[in-house]
Amino acid sequence: MNETQTRKGPDARLLLLIPAVLMIAKAGRRRRAMWESGPGREFRLPPRIESALEAWHARAHASDRTEPEAAASA
């Protein structure tokens, strides 16, 4: 057997665990800050998502208006 054991250094899993813990802690701080800001601060979606939802909403209401007319003419 090899009697000269050398220390290899820290485990790679431990080195990957440290950044993961930091990211989770940072996300928790952001979430807590958002909840603590209270009702006085309005939550806004990113503009791209907001415009997509607005377009979907407009199409949904446009189709609601055309369906009764189609049913009435049938």
C-alpha positions as CSV (number, residue, x, y, z in Angstrom):
1,M,0.0,0.0,0.0
2,N,1.0,3.6,-0.5
3,E,1.9,5.0,2.9
4,T,2.5,8.5,1.7
5,Q,-0.9,10.1,1.6
6,T,-1.1,13.6,0.2
7,R,-3.9,16.0,0.9
8,K,-5.8,16.8,-2.3
9,G,-7.5,20.0,-1.2
10,P,-11.1,20.9,-0.6
11,D,-13.8,18.7,-2.1
12,A,-15.2,20.0,-5.5
13,R,-18.8,19.6,-4.2
14,L,-18.0,22.0,-1.3
15,L,-16.6,24.5,-3.8
16,L,-19.8,24.3,-5.8
17,L,-22.0,24.5,-2.7
18,I,-20.7,27.9,-1.7
19,P,-21.9,29.9,-4.8
20,A,-25.2,28.1,-4.7
21,V,-25.8,29.1,-1.1
22,L,-24.9,32.7,-1.9
23,M,-27.3,32.8,-4.8
24,I,-30.1,31.4,-2.7
25,A,-29.4,34.0,0.0
26,K,-29.4,36.8,-2.5
27,A,-32.7,35.7,-3.9
28,G,-34.2,35.5,-0.5
29,R,-33.1,39.1,0.3
30,R,-34.6,40.4,-2.9
31,R,-37.9,38.6,-2.2
32,R,-38.0,39.8,1.4
33,A,-37.4,43.4,0.2
34,M,-40.2,43.1,-2.3
35,W,-42.6,41.9,0.4
36,E,-41.5,44.5,2.9
37,S,-41.9,47.4,0.4
38,G,-45.6,47.0,1.1
39,P,-48.7,48.0,-0.9
40,G,-47.4,51.6,-1.6
41,R,-45.0,50.2,-4.2
42,E,-46.6,48.8,-7.3
43,F,-45.1,45.6,-8.8
44,R,-44.4,46.0,-12.5
45,L,-43.9,43.3,-15.1
46,P,-41.1,43.8,-17.6
47,P,-42.3,45.8,-20.7
48,R,-41.9,42.9,-23.1
49,I,-44.2,40.6,-21.0
50,E,-46.6,43.4,-20.3
51,S,-47.0,44.2,-24.0
52,A,-47.6,40.5,-24.8
53,L,-50.2,40.2,-22.1
54,E,-51.9,43.4,-23.3
55,A,-52.0,42.1,-26.9
56,W,-53.5,38.8,-25.7
57,H,-56.1,40.6,-23.6
58,A,-57.1,42.7,-26.6
59,R,-57.4,39.6,-28.8
60,A,-59.5,37.8,-26.2
61,H,-61.9,40.7,-25.9
62,A,-62.1,41.1,-29.7
63,S,-63.0,37.5,-30.0
64,D,-65.7,37.9,-27.3
65,R,-67.3,40.7,-29.3
66,T,-67.4,38.7,-32.6
67,E,-68.8,35.5,-31.1
68,P,-72.3,36.9,-30.2
69,E,-72.6,38.4,-33.6
70,A,-71.8,35.1,-35.3
71,A,-74.2,33.3,-33.1
72,A,-77.0,35.9,-33.8
73,S,-76.6,35.6,-37.5
74,A,-76.7,31.8,-37.5
